Each structure stands twice: as C-alpha cells, then as structure tokens.
C-alpha cells in the first residue's frame, strides 16, 4: 500500500502481503511513519490500498491521521456502518 502525505506530496511505500492481518499492516505502516517523519505535528495520510486484503481491512482510498506524539494511526472519517 502507498501512504501519501498530501501537504508534502511525499509517497511512502509500505510492503504488505496477502497473509498480513490488519494489525500487522498497521504495525508496518506505523514503523514506516516513525522512521520517515519527524516533528510533533499531526499529519494527514491518504492511504492508497492496492491488494484485496488491504482494501478489505482499510477500505479504498481512506484518509488517516498520524499522531507522532502518541504514535497512533487512526482513520480521519470513520465509517458509520
């Protein structure tokens, strides 16, 4: 999956497999963001999902927020259904 940071136009590629659970994919994305981003500002991340497993776990083209202080990765507009 691709993590796109809209305000900087950066694209970060996160390698996942079809065997990864949602928690494993979140862990990989969190580790990638910790290693590539610096500062204490909350950052919007556009999650470009590609594989069936990624779309099943995260939806298609969802916006997430990265909070570097708590090191959390949460959906910006959670689904109501």
Secondary structure, DSSP 8 states (H G I E B T S, - for coil): -EEEETTTTEEEE----TT--HHHHHHHHHHHHHHH--SS--EEEEEE--SHHHHHHH-SSEEEEEETTTTEEEESS----
